[in-house]
Amino acid sequence: STWAMKSGVKASGKDAMEIVSKYIADGEWKARRAALQMLVEFIRDGVEIPVAEAMAVALKGLMDSDSEVQNSAQEAFDEINKPGGLLSPEGVMQQIIQGINSDGWKARRAALQFLVQMKEQGLNLP
């Protein structure tokens, strides 16, 4: 599993995405591939990763010039979109509920905007 699990520390979604974002911007294809592999691991480990950020990284990887990076990006994409995953109706609702229960009004507003956006896209939310 990920370094975070090895060290017994549960990374927050924000920390996880900071690491992933740093590596995806690297000039070295191995680093970019590692970023996508980490993203997949974080999602599998149940780290609460913002869907929009995860999607952005996966899309960046899919457009990469390196085929190894593209393959890892495809895996990340599949992981995000799989049933019960981040973009499943349950996953989306969980994110929205987290946002609404947040202390910050901006997070609550963003959660409601996300809800509207998902409904407009025709996602059947529970």
N, C-alpha and C positions, 0 to 999 in steps of 0.2 A: 504494500500500500504506500501511501504518500509519506514524505518525510515528517509531516505533521503527526501522523499516526505513530510512526516509529518513535518519535520523541515524546509520545503520550499527550501531546498538546492538541486540542481540537481547534483548528484554525477557524477564524470567523470567515464568513463569505467575503468580507471586505479585504481581509489580509490575503486570502486565497487569490482573489482577483488581482490584487496588487502584484503578487508574484507572477501570476500567469501573464499579466499585461506587460511586465518588464521583459519576460523571456520571449514573448511573441514579437516584440519589436527588435529583437536581436538580429545582427547581421548573419550569424551562424545558423545554418538550417537545423543543426542538431538541437540548438537551444529552442528554436521555434517549434520543432517537433515535441521536445520535452514539455513545453508550455501546454500544448494540446493534450498530451498524455496526462499531465498534472490535472488539467481541467476535468478530464474523464474520471480520474481517480477521486477528485474532490466531490464530483457529482455522485459517484457510487458510494462514497463514504458518508453521504448525507449532509455535506457542508452546504449551508444555505447560501447559494450563489445567485445573485441577481440575474434573471433570465436574459434581459436585454444585453448585459455585459458578456454573458456566456455566448450568446448568439453572435455578437460582434466579433469575438475572438475566433469562433468557429468559422465564420464567413471569411475573415481575414486569412485563415489557414487554407480554406478551400481555394482562395485566389492566389495562393503562394506559387512561386515558380518551381518549387521542389516537390516531386511526387510523393516522397516520404511524408512531408509535412501535410500534403493534401490528404493522404490516407488517414493520418491521425486526426485531421480536421473532420473527415467524414465520420470517423468513429465518435468524435465529440458531438457532432451534429445528430447522429443516431441516438446517442445517449440522452441528449436534451429532448429529443422528440419522441422517445419511446413511451409506451403506455405506462402511466404512473410516474413518469419523469417530470422534469421541470416545466415542460409545456403542456402536460396533461391538464385537463380541467381541474383535477385535484391539486396538482402542483401550482397552477396559476392561482387558485383560490387561496391556497396556503400562503403564497406570497402577498396576495392582496390583504388577507387577514393580518399578517405580520405588519404590513405597512400601516393599516388602520389602527392597530394597537400600539403603534410607535408613539414616542413622546413628541417628536417633531411634527409640526403642522405641515411642513413641506412633504414629509414622507407620507402623511395621511392623504394629502391632496394628490400626490403622485400615485398612490394606491388606487384612489377613485378614478383617476384619469386612465390608469392601466385597465381597470375594470371596464370602463366605457369602451376603450380601444379593443379589448378582447371580445366584448359583446358585438361591436361593429364588425369585427373580423369573422363573426358567426360562430365563435367558440361556445359550445354548450356548457355553461358553468353550472355546477351543482347548487 
